[in-house]
Amino acid sequence: MLLAALTLAGCWILVRLLPVLLVIVAALFLVGTLGPLVDWLERQGLRRGFGIGAVFVSMFLVTLLLAALTFPALFSQVKDLIDHEPEIRSQLADLLARSRVTSGLSQALRNVHYDALAKQIAGPVLVMSQSIVEVVAYILSAVFLALYIMLDRDRLRGGLFALTPRRHHIRLSCIILNLETIVGGYIRGQLITSSLMAGVVFVLLTALGVANPVAVAAFAGAADVLPYIGVFLSVGPAAAAASGKGLVIVLVVVGVLLAYEEFESRFLIPKIYGSALRLPSSIVLVALLCGGTLLVIVGALLALPAAAAIRMLVEQLRFALPGEAADPLTEQLDQRAERDYRQRASGLDATASAAIAGEIAAALQNAEDIRPSSSPPR
């Protein structure tokens, strides 16, 4: 009974601290994304502190540039959409009135009362604005936490290794190294899918003669990162930008982008992320469904790296799955790495031992990667 009570209390605490855990996860993602750039600058002779400052300042400037490029143009297009709304609504109502099936919708569309609609959505909009402020605060907290983690990298890593028994140091280093690889693969997948979405929007709007295609394409590419709502954030501004060209152009833009969104979610994402994270396409789809069902947007964002991390932990912790036998060569490499670590780290503190364990883990990973059995699944 005591164990059950402690378990329930622990679950309750985790639920209450879920925003904090998500901030920590987001910070670790930033560390995994920006860490390789800082390490590269450090190898070029720049001090680590200056490298971290340069990377974060560059990230801040890129964010400001993206905001300056997209938001003024989007606000202008929303204003144009409001100005052209009566004309577009009239054209759409005339189109619906041509069919007996949709004639009722046509009449309802003509009789829309915006005052009543504004009163109905005032409450949800206020709640959403408060949620947006909270999300922005959590994002800023994640950025600053990532900054502090990168500045205190050696001490934090040393503390983690001091709390871990020495016989597990090599395995811990392998896990950390593979988590960095997973984060890098996930970020590469996000960059590829976002770039493709931005390219499709830019080509489509340019071909149709829509103004400000670069700003809309940049915003659509950034919004494509968000599951579920990304499709609306991508299609909505593009449709607003095309509103001045008439109803037919708006319908073409919406239809093409919705078709591409379906193609991306059903074909591109499983292929791209499956290759980057070494996951079968079926596992990618199942992970997205499970993550979206459990935690909606946040769950869908974390589903793929979580699935890749679980697969990696099964491999690194040497769990014997049903039907699998232990690999003698893998055991031999592990034993050799453990002996090398004991010899080199004898008498050293946790921070120095962590650095040595990281070097050995990298060599061990390279040795495993060149083996045929380590090729990614198809």
Beta strands, then each sheet from edge to edge (+ up, - down):
end
